[in-house]
Amino acid sequence: MQMQFPSMSPLNKGIVITFVALFLLGSILTQSGFALSPLLGLSAHAISSGKIWTLFTYALLPSGFMECLFDGLIFWFIGSELEMMWGQRRYAYFLLTIVFGAALFFLALSFLFFSQSSVFAFPLHGPAGLASAMCVAYGILFPERTMYFFFFPLQAKWFVILLVGMNLYHGFFSPSGIFAWAQIGSMISGTAWMLIVSNPNLKSVITDKFNSSGPGAPQNKKRKKRKVSHLHIVEDPNAEDDEEGPTYH
């Protein structure tokens, strides 16, 4: 089968270039005894110290070369297809929801259960949460397509189940399980965003709440029923889904 390479958008290029550049900079600075993770990584201690920017920067600082490689490929293949389907604005909102959702999930666990532990000050960093959430989104949208776990082909729905299962295992049984829970938080955040954006009933509830809060707001407006579209969040509502789709090798 002929290999298919999607075009990489400026947004995805910018993200990948940023985390590769930070990885290279961090590797160079490490030789001088300076680490970027305490400055850009997310931890409850950092937030308590006023490092608010780490709520965003933690997702752009990879922990190693392999994370740069594999997560860069996920941004290229899966991220490019999601952006092409949703549009740049919605795709950007999706990524921001994952970044901040996972951060809040991680911080809540840190403050609630690890306030007296070294984990309280140990920084979370890397785009792995973004990559995992994108894989989950792809598996929800195209469950029958083929993805590869290393060299083993799997339907996307089984790939997602395996990915979630691995993180749950590490979350319960690994000493550093809180970092696996952060990835689970990213998956939950991305899935919640998809549910809200794709479900017209949920959107109408939020819109009605907002519109009815002020004086003179219209009341008892009739709602038009629309068919919920299996989370296919696309700019063109008449676009047809390609269930077969490309297979990436």
Secondary structure as UniProt FT lines:
FT   HELIX           10..30
FT   TURN            31..33
FT   HELIX           37..40
FT   HELIX           44..48
FT   TURN            49..50
FT   TURN            52..53
FT   HELIX           54..57
FT   HELIX           58..60
FT   HELIX           65..74
FT   HELIX           75..79
FT   HELIX           80..86
FT   HELIX           88..113
FT   TURN            115..116
FT   HELIX           118..121
FT   HELIX           128..141
FT   TURN            143..144
FT   STRAND          146..149
FT   TURN            150..151
FT   STRAND          152..155
FT   HELIX           156..173
FT   TURN            175..176
FT   HELIX           177..198
FT   HELIX           200..211
FT   TURN            212..213
FT   TURN            215..216
FT   TURN            230..231
FT   TURN            237..238
//
